[in-house]
Amino acid sequence: MVAPNAYVPRFPGEEILVQGQPLFVRSAPCTASDGEPAVFIHGLGGMSSNWTELMALLSDRLESIAPDIPGFGMSPPPIDSDYSPAAQAAVVADLVRTRFGGMPVHVFGNSMGGAIAVQFAARYPDLVKTVTLVSPALPERVPRKSNIHMPVVAVPKVGEKLTQRMMLTTTTEQRVTATFDICYANMDRVNPQRFADAVEEAKEREKLPYVEVALLQSLRGLIGTYLDPGKNRPWKLAERIKAPVLLIYGRDDKLVNPKAALRATRYFPNARVVV
């Protein structure tokens, strides 16, 4: 068991070819001989190491992998420049086939990773055993004050100006602090070394020329799914997922409204919700 505030070193990773392009993937081996495969999908602006503590907690039962989705972490951008959740789900599907031979997996997704997980589970049901969505980025009727700026940032040219201004007027440490403040309800539960790791990773990413493009195009792709009037709208995809779904929301979540939990129960046919 990983105690609160305990430091868990990041799991090692390797670069593998998926759909003909490099993908950086971290792996947490199972300590049991009968561990089942699992894949963890990070959120917007995140990376595979975000899942370190949870992968460690579940290492007694799961053989886990966590990719840096194309354009994030240490993975280069997609060759076709398609940052949509559907395209990212296709990458995850090929990763599962490559790493686990197409064996059904337990899929975990947080925030935008939750949106990708919904796409993955609906489009590739033969590859899915269970789905766990942690504060998934699904359409909300009323945005929260903390994320009401997202649609503005997604506007072409406006988003570029805002992100460039932020990069010029804040330090890496300030940006990571702001991210932690909005992602954690209780910062006392975060080990200081985890923050140091995040700053180190952020500084490495800031050297890459495509960071801004990956962030903005992914955000635009995500919002684009909300506006899809057809069968590929996220809630319509949710109705197609037959695998067991666990939805986890936080009462003190500053980004995803926990009231969305009630709406989620109306769409996922085999769901359990924890707030």
Contacts in CASP RR format, 6 or more apart in sequence:
PFRMAT RR
TARGET T0000
AUTHOR 0000-0000-0000
METHOD contacts of the structure
MODEL  1
MVAPNAYVPRFPGEEILVQGQPLFVRSAPCTASDGEPAVFIHGLGGMSSN
WTELMALLSDRLESIAPDIPGFGMSPPPIDSDYSPAAQAAVVADLVRTRF
GGMPVHVFGNSMGGAIAVQFAARYPDLVKTVTLVSPALPERVPRKSNIHM
PVVAVPKVGEKLTQRMMLTTTTEQRVTATFDICYANMDRVNPQRFADAVE
EAKEREKLPYVEVALLQSLRGLIGTYLDPGKNRPWKLAERIKAPVLLIYG
RDDKLVNPKAALRATRYFPNARVVV
1 57 0 8 1.000
2 8 0 8 1.000
2 53 0 8 1.000
2 56 0 8 1.000
2 57 0 8 1.000
4 189 0 8 1.000
5 188 0 8 1.000
5 189 0 8 1.000
5 190 0 8 1.000
5 191 0 8 1.000
6 191 0 8 1.000
7 191 0 8 1.000
7 193 0 8 1.000
7 194 0 8 1.000
8 52 0 8 1.000
8 53 0 8 1.000
8 56 0 8 1.000
9 52 0 8 1.000
10 26 0 8 1.000
10 49 0 8 1.000
10 52 0 8 1.000
10 197 0 8 1.000
11 26 0 8 1.000
11 27 0 8 1.000
11 28 0 8 1.000
11 49 0 8 1.000
11 52 0 8 1.000
11 55 0 8 1.000
11 56 0 8 1.000
11 66 0 8 1.000
12 26 0 8 1.000
12 27 0 8 1.000
13 24 0 8 1.000
13 25 0 8 1.000
13 26 0 8 1.000
13 27 0 8 1.000
13 48 0 8 1.000
14 24 0 8 1.000
14 25 0 8 1.000
14 27 0 8 1.000
15 22 0 8 1.000
15 23 0 8 1.000
15 24 0 8 1.000
15 25 0 8 1.000
15 74 0 8 1.000
16 22 0 8 1.000
16 23 0 8 1.000
16 25 0 8 1.000
16 95 0 8 1.000
16 98 0 8 1.000
16 99 0 8 1.000
17 23 0 8 1.000
18 91 0 8 1.000
18 94 0 8 1.000
18 95 0 8 1.000
18 98 0 8 1.000
19 79 0 8 1.000
19 90 0 8 1.000
19 91 0 8 1.000
19 94 0 8 1.000
20 79 0 8 1.000
21 70 0 8 1.000
21 76 0 8 1.000
21 78 0 8 1.000
21 79 0 8 1.000
22 75 0 8 1.000
22 76 0 8 1.000
23 67 0 8 1.000
23 68 0 8 1.000
23 70 0 8 1.000
23 75 0 8 1.000
23 91 0 8 1.000
23 95 0 8 1.000
24 48 0 8 1.000
24 67 0 8 1.000
24 68 0 8 1.000
24 73 0 8 1.000
24 74 0 8 1.000
24 75 0 8 1.000
25 48 0 8 1.000
25 65 0 8 1.000
25 66 0 8 1.000
25 67 0 8 1.000
25 68 0 8 1.000
25 95 0 8 1.000
25 99 0 8 1.000
26 48 0 8 1.000
26 49 0 8 1.000
26 51 0 8 1.000
26 55 0 8 1.000
26 65 0 8 1.000
26 66 0 8 1.000
26 67 0 8 1.000
27 64 0 8 1.000
27 65 0 8 1.000
27 66 0 8 1.000
28 55 0 8 1.000
28 56 0 8 1.000
28 58 0 8 1.000
28 59 0 8 1.000
28 62 0 8 1.000
28 63 0 8 1.000
28 64 0 8 1.000
28 65 0 8 1.000
28 66 0 8 1.000
29 59 0 8 1.000
29 63 0 8 1.000
30 36 0 8 1.000
30 59 0 8 1.000
30 60 0 8 1.000
30 61 0 8 1.000
30 62 0 8 1.000
30 63 0 8 1.000
30 64 0 8 1.000
31 59 0 8 1.000
31 60 0 8 1.000
32 60 0 8 1.000
32 61 0 8 1.000
35 61 0 8 1.000
35 62 0 8 1.000
35 63 0 8 1.000
36 61 0 8 1.000
36 62 0 8 1.000
36 63 0 8 1.000
36 105 0 8 1.000
36 106 0 8 1.000
36 129 0 8 1.000
37 62 0 8 1.000
37 63 0 8 1.000
37 64 0 8 1.000
37 65 0 8 1.000
37 96 0 8 1.000
37 99 0 8 1.000
37 100 0 8 1.000
37 103 0 8 1.000
37 104 0 8 1.000
37 105 0 8 1.000
37 106 0 8 1.000
38 58 0 8 1.000
38 62 0 8 1.000
38 63 0 8 1.000
38 64 0 8 1.000
38 65 0 8 1.000
38 105 0 8 1.000
38 106 0 8 1.000
38 107 0 8 1.000
38 108 0 8 1.000
39 64 0 8 1.000
39 65 0 8 1.000
39 66 0 8 1.000
39 67 0 8 1.000
39 92 0 8 1.000
39 95 0 8 1.000
39 96 0 8 1.000
39 105 0 8 1.000
39 106 0 8 1.000
39 107 0 8 1.000
39 108 0 8 1.000
40 48 0 8 1.000
40 51 0 8 1.000
40 54 0 8 1.000
40 55 0 8 1.000
40 64 0 8 1.000
40 65 0 8 1.000
40 66 0 8 1.000
40 108 0 8 1.000
40 109 0 8 1.000
41 66 0 8 1.000
41 67 0 8 1.000
41 69 0 8 1.000
41 88 0 8 1.000
41 92 0 8 1.000
41 107 0 8 1.000
41 108 0 8 1.000
41 109 0 8 1.000
41 110 0 8 1.000
41 113 0 8 1.000
41 114 0 8 1.000
41 116 0 8 1.000
41 117 0 8 1.000
41 120 0 8 1.000
42 48 0 8 1.000
42 50 0 8 1.000
42 51 0 8 1.000
42 66 0 8 1.000
42 68 0 8 1.000
42 69 0 8 1.000
42 72 0 8 1.000
42 109 0 8 1.000
42 110 0 8 1.000
42 111 0 8 1.000
42 113 0 8 1.000
43 50 0 8 1.000
43 109 0 8 1.000
43 110 0 8 1.000
43 111 0 8 1.000
43 112 0 8 1.000
43 113 0 8 1.000
43 114 0 8 1.000
43 137 0 8 1.000
44 111 0 8 1.000
44 112 0 8 1.000
44 113 0 8 1.000
44 137 0 8 1.000
44 215 0 8 1.000
44 218 0 8 1.000
44 219 0 8 1.000
44 222 0 8 1.000
45 72 0 8 1.000
45 112 0 8 1.000
45 215 0 8 1.000
45 218 0 8 1.000
46 72 0 8 1.000
46 73 0 8 1.000
47 68 0 8 1.000
47 72 0 8 1.000
47 73 0 8 1.000
47 74 0 8 1.000
47 201 0 8 1.000
47 205 0 8 1.000
48 66 0 8 1.000
48 67 0 8 1.000
48 68 0 8 1.000
48 73 0 8 1.000
49 66 0 8 1.000
49 197 0 8 1.000
49 201 0 8 1.000
50 66 0 8 1.000
50 110 0 8 1.000
51 64 0 8 1.000
51 66 0 8 1.000
51 108 0 8 1.000
52 194 0 8 1.000
54 108 0 8 1.000
55 62 0 8 1.000
55 64 0 8 1.000
55 66 0 8 1.000
58 64 0 8 1.000
62 106 0 8 1.000
65 95 0 8 1.000
65 99 0 8 1.000
67 75 0 8 1.000
67 91 0 8 1.000
67 92 0 8 1.000
67 95 0 8 1.000
68 74 0 8 1.000
68 75 0 8 1.000
69 75 0 8 1.000
69 88 0 8 1.000
69 91 0 8 1.000
69 92 0 8 1.000
69 113 0 8 1.000
69 116 0 8 1.000
70 76 0 8 1.000
70 77 0 8 1.000
70 78 0 8 1.000
70 83 0 8 1.000
70 88 0 8 1.000
70 91 0 8 1.000
70 214 0 8 1.000
71 77 0 8 1.000
71 78 0 8 1.000
71 83 0 8 1.000
71 210 0 8 1.000
71 211 0 8 1.000
71 214 0 8 1.000
71 218 0 8 1.000
72 214 0 8 1.000
72 218 0 8 1.000
73 201 0 8 1.000
73 205 0 8 1.000
76 210 0 8 1.000
77 83 0 8 1.000
77 210 0 8 1.000
77 213 0 8 1.000
77 214 0 8 1.000
78 87 0 8 1.000
78 91 0 8 1.000
80 87 0 8 1.000
81 217 0 8 1.000
83 214 0 8 1.000
83 217 0 8 1.000
83 218 0 8 1.000
83 220 0 8 1.000
83 221 0 8 1.000
84 221 0 8 1.000
84 224 0 8 1.000
84 225 0 8 1.000
85 112 0 8 1.000
85 113 0 8 1.000
85 115 0 8 1.000
85 116 0 8 1.000
85 118 0 8 1.000
85 119 0 8 1.000
85 221 0 8 1.000
85 222 0 8 1.000
85 225 0 8 1.000
86 119 0 8 1.000
86 123 0 8 1.000
86 225 0 8 1.000
86 232 0 8 1.000
88 113 0 8 1.000
88 116 0 8 1.000
88 119 0 8 1.000
88 218 0 8 1.000
89 116 0 8 1.000
89 117 0 8 1.000
89 119 0 8 1.000
89 120 0 8 1.000
89 123 0 8 1.000
89 124 0 8 1.000
90 123 0 8 1.000
92 107 0 8 1.000
92 116 0 8 1.000
92 120 0 8 1.000
93 120 0 8 1.000
93 123 0 8 1.000
93 124 0 8 1.000
93 127 0 8 1.000
96 102 0 8 1.000
96 103 0 8 1.000
96 105 0 8 1.000
96 124 0 8 1.000
96 127 0 8 1.000
97 127 0 8 1.000
102 126 0 8 1.000
102 127 0 8 1.000
104 126 0 8 1.000
104 127 0 8 1.000
104 128 0 8 1.000
104 129 0 8 1.000
105 127 0 8 1.000
105 128 0 8 1.000
105 129 0 8 1.000
106 129 0 8 1.000
106 130 0 8 1.000
106 131 0 8 1.000
106 132 0 8 1.000
107 117 0 8 1.000
107 120 0 8 1.000
107 121 0 8 1.000
107 128 0 8 1.000
107 130 0 8 1.000
107 131 0 8 1.000
107 132 0 8 1.000
108 117 0 8 1.000
108 132 0 8 1.000
108 133 0 8 1.000
108 134 0 8 1.000
109 116 0 8 1.000
109 117 0 8 1.000
109 132 0 8 1.000
109 133 0 8 1.000
109 134 0 8 1.000
109 136 0 8 1.000
110 133 0 8 1.000
110 134 0 8 1.000
110 135 0 8 1.000
110 136 0 8 1.000
111 134 0 8 1.000
111 135 0 8 1.000
111 136 0 8 1.000
111 137 0 8 1.000
111 255 0 8 1.000
111 256 0 8 1.000
112 137 0 8 1.000
112 218 0 8 1.000
112 222 0 8 1.000
113 136 0 8 1.000
113 137 0 8 1.000
114 133 0 8 1.000
114 134 0 8 1.000
114 136 0 8 1.000
114 137 0 8 1.000
114 138 0 8 1.000
115 136 0 8 1.000
115 137 0 8 1.000
115 138 0 8 1.000
115 222 0 8 1.000
115 225 0 8 1.000
115 234 0 8 1.000
117 131 0 8 1.000
117 133 0 8 1.000
117 136 0 8 1.000
118 131 0 8 1.000
118 133 0 8 1.000
118 136 0 8 1.000
118 138 0 8 1.000
118 234 0 8 1.000
118 237 0 8 1.000
118 238 0 8 1.000
118 241 0 8 1.000
119 225 0 8 1.000
119 237 0 8 1.000
120 127 0 8 1.000
120 128 0 8 1.000
121 128 0 8 1.000
121 131 0 8 1.000
121 241 0 8 1.000
121 243 0 8 1.000
121 245 0 8 1.000
122 237 0 8 1.000
122 238 0 8 1.000
122 240 0 8 1.000
122 241 0 8 1.000
123 237 0 8 1.000
125 240 0 8 1.000
125 241 0 8 1.000
125 242 0 8 1.000
125 243 0 8 1.000
128 241 0 8 1.000
128 243 0 8 1.000
129 243 0 8 1.000
130 243 0 8 1.000
130 244 0 8 1.000
130 245 0 8 1.000
130 246 0 8 1.000
131 241 0 8 1.000
131 243 0 8 1.000
131 244 0 8 1.000
131 245 0 8 1.000
131 246 0 8 1.000
132 245 0 8 1.000
132 246 0 8 1.000
132 248 0 8 1.000
133 245 0 8 1.000
133 246 0 8 1.000
133 247 0 8 1.000
133 248 0 8 1.000
134 248 0 8 1.000
135 248 0 8 1.000
135 249 0 8 1.000
135 250 0 8 1.000
135 253 0 8 1.000
135 255 0 8 1.000
135 256 0 8 1.000
136 247 0 8 1.000
136 256 0 8 1.000
137 222 0 8 1.000
137 256 0 8 1.000
138 234 0 8 1.000
138 235 0 8 1.000
138 238 0 8 1.000
138 260 0 8 1.000
138 264 0 8 1.000
139 226 0 8 1.000
139 233 0 8 1.000
139 234 0 8 1.000
139 235 0 8 1.000
140 256 0 8 1.000
140 257 0 8 1.000
140 260 0 8 1.000
142 257 0 8 1.000
143 150 0 8 1.000
143 151 0 8 1.000
144 254 0 8 1.000
144 255 0 8 1.000
144 256 0 8 1.000
144 257 0 8 1.000
146 182 0 8 1.000
146 254 0 8 1.000
146 255 0 8 1.000
147 255 0 8 1.000
150 219 0 8 1.000
150 223 0 8 1.000
151 223 0 8 1.000
152 158 0 8 1.000
152 159 0 8 1.000
152 162 0 8 1.000
153 159 0 8 1.000
153 162 0 8 1.000
153 163 0 8 1.000
153 216 0 8 1.000
153 219 0 8 1.000
154 216 0 8 1.000
154 219 0 8 1.000
154 220 0 8 1.000
154 223 0 8 1.000
156 220 0 8 1.000
159 216 0 8 1.000
160 212 0 8 1.000
160 216 0 8 1.000
163 212 0 8 1.000
163 215 0 8 1.000
163 216 0 8 1.000
164 212 0 8 1.000
166 175 0 8 1.000
167 206 0 8 1.000
167 212 0 8 1.000
170 178 0 8 1.000
172 199 0 8 1.000
172 202 0 8 1.000
172 203 0 8 1.000
172 206 0 8 1.000
173 199 0 8 1.000
175 202 0 8 1.000
176 195 0 8 1.000
176 198 0 8 1.000
176 199 0 8 1.000
176 202 0 8 1.000
177 195 0 8 1.000
179 198 0 8 1.000
180 187 0 8 1.000
180 190 0 8 1.000
180 195 0 8 1.000
180 198 0 8 1.000
181 187 0 8 1.000
182 254 0 8 1.000
182 255 0 8 1.000
183 254 0 8 1.000
183 255 0 8 1.000
184 190 0 8 1.000
185 250 0 8 1.000
185 252 0 8 1.000
185 253 0 8 1.000
185 254 0 8 1.000
205 211 0 8 1.000
225 232 0 8 1.000
225 233 0 8 1.000
225 234 0 8 1.000
226 233 0 8 1.000
226 234 0 8 1.000
230 236 0 8 1.000
231 237 0 8 1.000
235 267 0 8 1.000
238 264 0 8 1.000
238 267 0 8 1.000
238 268 0 8 1.000
239 267 0 8 1.000
239 268 0 8 1.000
239 269 0 8 1.000
241 268 0 8 1.000
241 269 0 8 1.000
241 270 0 8 1.000
242 269 0 8 1.000
242 270 0 8 1.000
243 270 0 8 1.000
244 270 0 8 1.000
244 271 0 8 1.000
244 272 0 8 1.000
245 268 0 8 1.000
245 270 0 8 1.000
245 271 0 8 1.000
245 272 0 8 1.000
246 271 0 8 1.000
246 272 0 8 1.000
246 273 0 8 1.000
246 274 0 8 1.000
247 261 0 8 1.000
247 264 0 8 1.000
247 268 0 8 1.000
247 271 0 8 1.000
247 272 0 8 1.000
247 273 0 8 1.000
247 274 0 8 1.000
248 273 0 8 1.000
248 274 0 8 1.000
248 275 0 8 1.000
249 256 0 8 1.000
249 258 0 8 1.000
249 260 0 8 1.000
249 261 0 8 1.000
249 273 0 8 1.000
249 274 0 8 1.000
249 275 0 8 1.000
250 256 0 8 1.000
250 258 0 8 1.000
250 275 0 8 1.000
251 258 0 8 1.000
251 275 0 8 1.000
258 275 0 8 1.000
261 273 0 8 1.000
261 275 0 8 1.000
262 273 0 8 1.000
264 271 0 8 1.000
264 273 0 8 1.000
265 271 0 8 1.000
265 273 0 8 1.000
END
